[in-house]
Amino acid sequence: MTSYKSDPQTLASSASVIYDKLTRPELIQRQIEAHANQIDDEARQHLDTVKFREDSIAIQSPMGEVTLALDREASVPGERVVYSATQSPVPINMVINLQAAGEHTTTGIAELQLKLPFFLRSMVDSQLQEGAQRFGQLLSRIPFDSL
């Protein structure tokens, strides 16, 4: 699998709290709905293509809807959250790596893992890296302690 990682991001909460919240994506959906008036238009357009459910995240893509389900076996409490594609033409994992950096601070790295044919990889490489980077930046803006 090819891996695309964000730069390390500082997350303002403990790794255990972040893990708990990220394994319950419906909490993020509720937060988005509660603060919809504070989200800029560009971010809202991106969020309109994402649906957070009880244990999965569905993303509208050019290939159709891709559902990423929480992979409890691959996830490690306080260290790593893994979502794996259940319906996708290529295997995809969305991984959030967590490392405690203090009592109320965590370093997080967002990672996209895909198994792409070589010829396709060269066409989408930069977009996937940018997607991983944006995902990491999004994580740094989530108020985990108030979800």
C-alpha atoms as one frame of an Amber mdcrd trajectory, in Angstrom:
protein
   0.000   0.000   0.000   1.094   3.533  -0.675   0.952   5.878   2.305   0.324
   9.638   2.304   0.905  11.376   5.636   0.170  14.835   6.956   2.695  16.875
   8.851   2.481  16.306  12.619  -0.344  18.375  14.103  -0.821  19.509  17.691
  -4.209  18.386  19.002  -5.518  20.106  22.122  -6.622  17.101  24.152  -5.291
  13.851  25.594  -4.708  10.891  23.288  -7.320   8.805  25.132 -10.031  11.475
  24.718  -9.175  11.934  21.037  -9.273   8.178  20.461 -12.646   7.938  22.198
 -14.114  10.748  20.078 -12.633   9.588  16.767 -14.076   6.109  17.234 -17.553
   7.677  17.463 -17.914   9.703  14.242 -21.547  10.625  14.919 -20.200  13.066
  17.539 -18.403  14.982  14.788 -21.617  15.166  12.737 -23.471  16.646  15.733
 -20.714  19.228  16.231 -20.834  20.232  12.570 -24.603  20.662  12.726 -24.392
  22.689  15.941 -21.802  25.081  14.491 -22.863  25.164  10.834 -23.132  28.966
  10.867 -19.447  29.248  11.864 -18.126  27.100   8.994 -16.846  28.972   5.932
 -18.345  28.240   2.506 -15.362  26.286   1.168 -15.260  23.992   4.204 -19.039
  23.556   4.077 -18.807  22.414   0.442 -16.277  19.753   1.467 -18.352  18.715
   4.468 -21.440  18.339   2.288 -19.687  15.398   0.612 -19.063  13.643   3.957
 -21.583  11.851   6.174 -20.634  10.739   9.673 -22.540   7.707  10.948 -22.419
   5.670  14.145 -19.310   3.657  13.193 -18.478   4.803   9.678 -17.754   7.794
   7.471 -19.205   7.988   3.947 -17.502  10.226   1.389 -18.872  11.170  -2.012
 -16.112  10.832  -4.580 -15.851  10.758  -8.367 -16.003   6.939  -7.999 -19.287
   7.160  -6.075 -19.808   6.877  -2.341 -16.896   5.362  -0.413 -17.741   4.099
   3.061 -14.953   3.865   5.624 -15.900   1.696   8.594 -14.129   1.728  11.946
 -11.623  -1.142  12.016 -11.587  -2.067  15.696  -8.982  -4.815  15.207  -6.418
  -2.475  13.613  -7.146   0.434  15.975  -5.127   0.744  19.195  -6.706   2.695
  22.094  -4.908   6.003  22.644  -2.490   5.404  19.751  -4.157   4.690  16.427
  -7.611   4.949  14.860  -8.185   3.072  11.609 -11.089   3.308   9.185 -11.104
   0.883   6.234 -13.091   1.086   3.014 -15.958  -1.377   2.814 -17.023  -0.467
  -0.725 -14.217   0.776  -2.901 -12.609  -0.249  -6.175  -9.217  -0.048  -4.401
  -8.302  -0.879  -0.763  -8.245   2.332   1.310  -7.427   2.958   4.968  -7.759
   6.262   6.777  -5.452   6.231   9.805  -4.990   8.737  12.618  -1.767   8.130
  14.533  -1.723   9.620  18.038   1.189  10.242  20.387   0.813  11.862  23.784
   2.804  15.098  23.948   1.657  16.191  27.386  -1.253  15.763  29.763  -3.680
  17.671  27.502  -1.780  17.700  24.221  -1.367  15.049  21.535   0.580  14.943
  18.315  -1.547  13.567  15.508  -0.620  12.473  12.005  -3.328  11.759   9.449
  -2.501   9.048   6.969  -4.196   7.774   3.823  -3.193   4.276   2.755  -4.202
   3.079  -0.700  -3.349   0.171  -2.922  -3.171   1.826  -6.332  -1.827   0.552
  -9.629   1.449   2.269 -10.529   0.045   4.148 -13.545  -2.870   5.521 -11.504
  -0.654   6.469  -8.562   1.362   8.909 -10.644  -1.836  10.693 -11.746  -3.276
  11.212  -8.244  -0.152  11.314  -6.068  -0.155  15.065  -5.372  -3.921  15.202
  -4.740  -3.732  12.379  -2.209  -0.821  14.025  -0.399  -2.771  17.288  -0.281
  -5.814  15.390   1.012  -3.774  13.843   3.831  -2.355  17.261   4.712  -5.819
  18.861   4.814  -7.154  15.989   6.884  -4.366  16.513   9.430  -5.096  20.242
   9.564  -8.793  19.512  10.063  -7.946  17.287  13.043  -6.039  20.137  14.682
  -9.179  22.322  14.585 -11.565  19.822  16.192 -12.450  20.754  19.800 -12.243
  17.173  21.101 -12.862  18.116  24.749 -16.224  19.696  23.890 -17.571  17.026
  21.508
